[in-house]
């Protein structure tokens, strides 16, 4: 597919067919999937920190996917004919959503590490959890909107293409390294280090069970790293090409990689709902709209009764007594959701070297995360 340029020659769009396929798949899967995630989060009355972070992550994914039709039109026609404002606006939305997504994923991963390794410091219940999560999300979005401003300054429409164009090599190097460092490498490295330390500690303490949540959050982190990796590799190749004297081969490789890599990055916005569904297989029929709360917080939305309240109170008292006797690091988290239902999550690491995440919910009895 080619684009007629101002001098009558044709400017090809590398891998346009691949880009169209990836963008179309991302929209077909991602928009309804993320809409379902948003609805599930909104239907949950009491939301802990993980649920609120996932809600904002789904918002970022939806914002990215809503620009998909613009890029599909561009790849189909071979020419950007929507003007400079649309060029800069769409890229700014995608840039802000990229930063917001990686920061939210990092917060989600580090929070899970903290819950398992230092439960007494990580557990925050009720309105305090909501305030903390909303505050963290607001700061995340503000920082993301600021960091994405270069997407406005360095986007121009030339020869029928919406291009990244920098006034000097120094600006290109600065922009690409900032985007790759803060939007990919540093947040994911922080999560990887946190998970590495956590797994090392769990091996020393003879972990009993890790549960679904830890694996789910790890899968979300890996999916983002893999789908955005080629895009940032193209950015790094551009940097190396600018710093070297004979850079044309690297420039050609970077130009060939970037269009399909950008489309692959769109696919990351569609993967999270699929990961939630895969992690919750076997729970869909019993959990219903409470699938996400059950996966992320070990809670369900079943209606509670006095018997359940008495049982959770007894458990809370029991864990406090155990802590006093055995010197265990035990925390009790009220993560009740929906319909007045109440759940208590007990995460402890004691002298016996065992980590257990136990959740007691509703009339249906006891579930384990």
VOLUM-530634 format. One line per field, with one value per residue (C-alpha): residue in one letter; x, y, z; chain. Coordinates in steps of 0.05 Angstrom, whole numbers, plus 5000, padded with zeros to 4 digits. Layout:
REM residues N
r	c(A / ...) $
x	c(X / ...) $
y	c(Y / ...) $
z	c(Z / ...) $
c	c(A / ...) $
//
This chain:
REM residues 369
r	c(X / X / X / X / X / X / X / X / X / X / X / X / X / X / X / X / X / X / X / X / X / X / X / X / X / X / X / X / X / X / X / X / X / X / X / X / X / X / X / X / X / X / X / X / X / X / X / X / X / X / X / X / X / X / X / X / X / X / X / X / X / X / X / X / X / X / X / X / X / X / X / X / X / X / X / X / X / X / X / X / X / X / X / X / X / X / X / X / X / X / X / X / X / X / X / X / X / X / X / X / X / X / X / X / X / X / X / X / X / X / X / X / X / X / X / X / X / X / X / X / X / X / X / X / X / X / X / X / X / X / X / X / X / X / X / X / X / X / X / X / X / X / X / X / X / X / X / X / X / X / X / X / X / X / X / X / X / X / X / X / X / X / X / X / X / X / X / X / X / X / X / X / X / X / X / X / X / X / X / X / X / X / X / X / X / X / X / X / X / X / X / X / X / X / X / X / X / X / X / X / X / X / X / X / X / X / X / X / X / X / X / X / X / X / X / X / X / X / X / X / X / X / X / X / X / X / X / X / X / X / X / X / X / X / X / X / X / X / X / X / X / X / X / X / X / X / X / X / X / X / X / X / X / X / X / X / X / X / X / X / X / X / X / X / X / X / X / X / X / X / X / X / X / X / X / X / X / X / X / X / X / X / X / X / X / X / X / X / X / X / X / X / X / X / X / X / X / X / X / X / X / X / X / X / X / X / X / X / X / X / X / X / X / X / X / X / X / X / X / X / X / X / X / X / X / X / X / X / X / X / X / X / X / X / X / X / X / X / X / X / X / X / X / X / X / X / X / X / X / X / X / X / X / X / X / X / X / X / X / X / X / X / X / X / X / X / X / X / X) $
x	c(5000 / 5028 / 5015 / 5017 / 5067 / 5072 / 5122 / 5081 / 5122 / 5095 / 5113 / 5100 / 5071 / 5111 / 5071 / 5004 / 4967 / 4997 / 4978 / 4907 / 4900 / 4927 / 4887 / 4822 / 4833 / 4850 / 4786 / 4740 / 4767 / 4788 / 4729 / 4675 / 4725 / 4746 / 4674 / 4656 / 4714 / 4690 / 4619 / 4643 / 4684 / 4626 / 4577 / 4621 / 4598 / 4661 / 4726 / 4795 / 4860 / 4869 / 4798 / 4805 / 4873 / 4844 / 4785 / 4833 / 4875 / 4813 / 4798 / 4868 / 4858 / 4791 / 4820 / 4874 / 4826 / 4779 / 4833 / 4837 / 4788 / 4831 / 4893 / 4853 / 4829 / 4901 / 4927 / 4869 / 4874 / 4949 / 4944 / 4933 / 4879 / 4850 / 4895 / 4948 / 4900 / 4877 / 4949 / 4973 / 4910 / 4908 / 4982 / 4975 / 4918 / 4958 / 5020 / 4983 / 4947 / 5014 / 5045 / 4982 / 4978 / 5050 / 5047 / 4981 / 5008 / 5070 / 5027 / 4985 / 5045 / 5081 / 5017 / 5010 / 5083 / 5070 / 5007 / 5042 / 5109 / 5086 / 5012 / 5006 / 5033 / 4993 / 4923 / 4878 / 4803 / 4739 / 4737 / 4811 / 4828 / 4784 / 4815 / 4885 / 4872 / 4836 / 4892 / 4945 / 4905 / 4896 / 4970 / 4985 / 4940 / 4968 / 5040 / 5020 / 4987 / 5049 / 5098 / 5057 / 5064 / 5123 / 5073 / 5042 / 5106 / 5141 / 5083 / 5075 / 5037 / 5084 / 5076 / 5009 / 5036 / 5030 / 5104 / 5149 / 5196 / 5248 / 5284 / 5351 / 5385 / 5388 / 5313 / 5303 / 5350 / 5319 / 5247 / 5260 / 5300 / 5248 / 5192 / 5228 / 5256 / 5195 / 5142 / 5170 / 5238 / 5239 / 5168 / 5173 / 5242 / 5216 / 5161 / 5209 / 5256 / 5198 / 5173 / 5243 / 5254 / 5184 / 5196 / 5263 / 5231 / 5174 / 5224 / 5260 / 5194 / 5168 / 5108 / 5044 / 5003 / 5012 / 4941 / 4912 / 4922 / 4998 / 5000 / 4947 / 4983 / 5049 / 5014 / 4988 / 5059 / 5090 / 5036 / 5050 / 5125 / 5121 / 5070 / 5104 / 5175 / 5183 / 5158 / 5211 / 5264 / 5250 / 5258 / 5326 / 5348 / 5333 / 5375 / 5434 / 5427 / 5431 / 5492 / 5529 / 5558 / 5538 / 5466 / 5425 / 5418 / 5393 / 5346 / 5316 / 5306 / 5274 / 5227 / 5207 / 5194 / 5155 / 5088 / 5074 / 5104 / 5055 / 4997 / 5023 / 5023 / 4949 / 4938 / 4963 / 4899 / 4858 / 4897 / 4879 / 4806 / 4828 / 4877 / 4823 / 4778 / 4832 / 4851 / 4779 / 4761 / 4719 / 4694 / 4652 / 4589 / 4592 / 4621 / 4581 / 4594 / 4639 / 4692 / 4742 / 4734 / 4744 / 4806 / 4838 / 4816 / 4794 / 4722 / 4654 / 4590 / 4545 / 4497 / 4520 / 4481 / 4489 / 4522 / 4574 / 4587 / 4596 / 4643 / 4686 / 4688 / 4711 / 4765 / 4790 / 4795 / 4829 / 4883 / 4898 / 4906 / 4951 / 4993 / 5002 / 5021 / 5065 / 5094 / 5065 / 5057 / 4983 / 4936 / 4861 / 4831 / 4757 / 4746 / 4671 / 4636 / 4567 / 4499 / 4525 / 4569 / 4630 / 4695 / 4758 / 4825 / 4878 / 4949 / 5002 / 5074 / 5092 / 5147 / 5127 / 5147 / 5079 / 5042 / 4968 / 4915 / 4848 / 4782 / 4715 / 4654 / 4578 / 4530 / 4566 / 4619 / 4694 / 4737 / 4813 / 4851) $
y	c(5000 / 5068 / 5141 / 5193 / 5246 / 5318 / 5305 / 5250 / 5191 / 5136 / 5129 / 5059 / 5042 / 4983 / 4922 / 4956 / 4890 / 4866 / 4932 / 4928 / 4857 / 4873 / 4937 / 4904 / 4846 / 4894 / 4933 / 4872 / 4839 / 4899 / 4946 / 4897 / 4863 / 4927 / 4952 / 4888 / 4902 / 4973 / 4949 / 4895 / 4946 / 4996 / 4942 / 4926 / 4968 / 4966 / 4967 / 4955 / 4982 / 4928 / 4936 / 5012 / 5006 / 4956 / 5004 / 5060 / 5011 / 4992 / 5066 / 5075 / 5015 / 5041 / 5109 / 5077 / 5032 / 5089 / 5119 / 5053 / 5072 / 5133 / 5090 / 5036 / 5090 / 5114 / 5044 / 5028 / 5091 / 5099 / 5173 / 5216 / 5265 / 5283 / 5343 / 5362 / 5368 / 5295 / 5273 / 5304 / 5290 / 5215 / 5207 / 5247 / 5203 / 5140 / 5168 / 5188 / 5120 / 5084 / 5120 / 5112 / 5038 / 5022 / 5063 / 5030 / 4960 / 4976 / 4999 / 4937 / 4891 / 4926 / 4927 / 4852 / 4842 / 4884 / 4847 / 4780 / 4801 / 4855 / 4844 / 4886 / 4946 / 4934 / 4921 / 4982 / 4973 / 5009 / 5083 / 5092 / 5042 / 5078 / 5146 / 5119 / 5084 / 5144 / 5190 / 5145 / 5140 / 5216 / 5228 / 5174 / 5206 / 5275 / 5251 / 5212 / 5273 / 5315 / 5262 / 5253 / 5326 / 5311 / 5272 / 5339 / 5378 / 5325 / 5304 / 5334 / 5316 / 5309 / 5273 / 5246 / 5215 / 5233 / 5230 / 5237 / 5294 / 5324 / 5390 / 5361 / 5295 / 5315 / 5322 / 5254 / 5220 / 5255 / 5240 / 5167 / 5153 / 5188 / 5148 / 5081 / 5093 / 5121 / 5088 / 5017 / 4999 / 5031 / 5014 / 4942 / 4934 / 4958 / 4905 / 4851 / 4867 / 4867 / 4800 / 4771 / 4791 / 4765 / 4697 / 4691 / 4704 / 4655 / 4600 / 4611 / 4609 / 4546 / 4578 / 4537 / 4568 / 4630 / 4637 / 4662 / 4736 / 4736 / 4698 / 4742 / 4806 / 4776 / 4757 / 4829 / 4855 / 4806 / 4819 / 4894 / 4884 / 4837 / 4877 / 4944 / 4915 / 4920 / 4992 / 5013 / 4972 / 5013 / 5076 / 5052 / 5034 / 5106 / 5131 / 5087 / 5107 / 5180 / 5170 / 5132 / 5162 / 5107 / 5100 / 5087 / 5011 / 5020 / 5075 / 5029 / 4974 / 5022 / 5049 / 4979 / 4957 / 5017 / 5010 / 4937 / 4948 / 5005 / 4961 / 4906 / 4957 / 4968 / 4894 / 4902 / 4940 / 4879 / 4827 / 4844 / 4823 / 4758 / 4747 / 4760 / 4710 / 4657 / 4666 / 4661 / 4599 / 4555 / 4614 / 4648 / 4609 / 4617 / 4687 / 4723 / 4798 / 4787 / 4750 / 4808 / 4823 / 4749 / 4746 / 4810 / 4815 / 4746 / 4769 / 4754 / 4792 / 4743 / 4769 / 4762 / 4739 / 4745 / 4678 / 4702 / 4765 / 4724 / 4678 / 4734 / 4768 / 4703 / 4695 / 4765 / 4754 / 4687 / 4716 / 4770 / 4718 / 4677 / 4737 / 4751 / 4679 / 4661 / 4728 / 4720 / 4776 / 4769 / 4819 / 4818 / 4856 / 4872 / 4869 / 4862 / 4875 / 4882 / 4873 / 4885 / 4823 / 4819 / 4783 / 4778 / 4764 / 4737 / 4740 / 4718 / 4698 / 4668 / 4630 / 4567 / 4598 / 4592 / 4643 / 4632 / 4676 / 4657 / 4688 / 4678 / 4701 / 4703 / 4647 / 4603 / 4588 / 4596 / 4607 / 4611 / 4659) $
z	c(5000 / 4983 / 4994 / 4939 / 4960 / 4940 / 4885 / 4853 / 4879 / 4923 / 4997 / 5022 / 5089 / 5116 / 5136 / 5127 / 5122 / 5188 / 5221 / 5196 / 5222 / 5291 / 5298 / 5277 / 5325 / 5382 / 5371 / 5363 / 5426 / 5468 / 5466 / 5490 / 5537 / 5571 / 5573 / 5611 / 5659 / 5671 / 5683 / 5732 / 5771 / 5772 / 5795 / 5855 / 5914 / 5956 / 5916 / 5943 / 5914 / 5860 / 5833 / 5828 / 5793 / 5744 / 5731 / 5711 / 5671 / 5631 / 5620 / 5591 / 5545 / 5521 / 5506 / 5464 / 5426 / 5410 / 5366 / 5327 / 5272 / 5255 / 5244 / 5208 / 5160 / 5150 / 5135 / 5089 / 5047 / 5051 / 5066 / 5128 / 5107 / 5175 / 5188 / 5239 / 5298 / 5291 / 5281 / 5345 / 5384 / 5370 / 5385 / 5449 / 5473 / 5458 / 5491 / 5555 / 5557 / 5549 / 5608 / 5650 / 5634 / 5652 / 5717 / 5737 / 5721 / 5763 / 5821 / 5815 / 5815 / 5872 / 5913 / 5905 / 5925 / 5987 / 6005 / 6005 / 6035 / 6084 / 6095 / 6158 / 6120 / 6056 / 6082 / 6077 / 6082 / 6067 / 6048 / 6062 / 6007 / 5957 / 5974 / 5969 / 5902 / 5872 / 5894 / 5864 / 5799 / 5795 / 5804 / 5752 / 5700 / 5715 / 5706 / 5643 / 5611 / 5624 / 5598 / 5534 / 5513 / 5466 / 5424 / 5407 / 5395 / 5351 / 5306 / 5237 / 5173 / 5114 / 5048 / 5070 / 5134 / 5208 / 5225 / 5285 / 5267 / 5313 / 5300 / 5320 / 5336 / 5409 / 5414 / 5381 / 5429 / 5489 / 5468 / 5452 / 5515 / 5558 / 5526 / 5531 / 5600 / 5637 / 5593 / 5592 / 5621 / 5691 / 5714 / 5689 / 5719 / 5787 / 5784 / 5762 / 5819 / 5868 / 5843 / 5844 / 5917 / 5934 / 5902 / 5936 / 6003 / 5989 / 5972 / 6038 / 6076 / 6042 / 6008 / 6017 / 5961 / 5917 / 5894 / 5829 / 5840 / 5840 / 5774 / 5742 / 5758 / 5733 / 5668 / 5658 / 5669 / 5620 / 5567 / 5569 / 5566 / 5506 / 5465 / 5475 / 5470 / 5393 / 5393 / 5443 / 5408 / 5345 / 5386 / 5413 / 5342 / 5321 / 5379 / 5360 / 5287 / 5305 / 5349 / 5295 / 5232 / 5184 / 5207 / 5145 / 5154 / 5226 / 5203 / 5151 / 5203 / 5252 / 5199 / 5179 / 5251 / 5277 / 5240 / 5257 / 5327 / 5339 / 5318 / 5364 / 5421 / 5408 / 5419 / 5491 / 5505 / 5486 / 5525 / 5597 / 5593 / 5561 / 5618 / 5670 / 5636 / 5632 / 5705 / 5725 / 5686 / 5730 / 5770 / 5717 / 5731 / 5807 / 5813 / 5759 / 5761 / 5822 / 5780 / 5782 / 5856 / 5870 / 5827 / 5850 / 5922 / 5942 / 5952 / 5923 / 5918 / 5953 / 6004 / 6075 / 6135 / 6210 / 6210 / 6161 / 6201 / 6265 / 6229 / 6201 / 6269 / 6301 / 6249 / 6260 / 6335 / 6324 / 6279 / 6330 / 6385 / 6340 / 6327 / 6400 / 6415 / 6356 / 6335 / 6265 / 6215 / 6202 / 6171 / 6163 / 6105 / 6098 / 6023 / 6023 / 5959 / 5931 / 5963 / 6033 / 6027 / 6071 / 6061 / 6103 / 6072 / 6118 / 6092 / 6140 / 6144 / 6211 / 6246 / 6210 / 6144 / 6111 / 6069 / 6061 / 6030 / 6059 / 6042 / 6075 / 6038 / 6039 / 6048 / 5999 / 6050 / 6045 / 5984 / 5978 / 5934) $
c	c(A / A / A / A / A / A / A / A / A / A / A / A / A / A / A / A / A / A / A / A / A / A / A / A / A / A / A / A / A / A / A / A / A / A / A / A / A / A / A / A / A / A / A / A / A / A / A / A / A / A / A / A / A / A / A / A / A / A / A / A / A / A / A / A / A / A / A / A / A / A / A / A / A / A / A / A / A / A / A / A / A / A / A / A / A / A / A / A / A / A / A / A / A / A / A / A / A / A / A / A / A / A / A / A / A / A / A / A / A / A / A / A / A / A / A / A / A / A / A / A / A / A / A / A / A / A / A / A / A / A / A / A / A / A / A / A / A / A / A / A / A / A / A / A / A / A / A / A / A / A / A / A / A / A / A / A / A / A / A / A / A / A / A / A / A / A / A / A / A / A / A / A / A / A / A / A / A / A / A / A / A / A / A / A / A / A / A / A / A / A / A / A / A / A / A / A / A / A / A / A / A / A / A / A / A / A / A / A / A / A / A / A / A / A / A / A / A / A / A / A / A / A / A / A / A / A / A / A / A / A / A / A / A / A / A / A / A / A / A / A / A / A / A / A / A / A / A / A / A / A / A / A / A / A / A / A / A / A / A / A / A / A / A / A / A / A / A / A / A / A / A / A / A / A / A / A / A / A / A / A / A / A / A / A / A / A / A / A / A / A / A / A / A / A / A / A / A / A / A / A / A / A / A / A / A / A / A / A / A / A / A / A / A / A / A / A / A / A / A / A / A / A / A / A / A / A / A / A / A / A / A / A / A / A / A / A / A / A / A / A / A / A / A / A / A / A / A / A / A / A / A / A / A / A / A / A / A / A / A / A / A / A / A / A / A / A / A / A / A) $
//
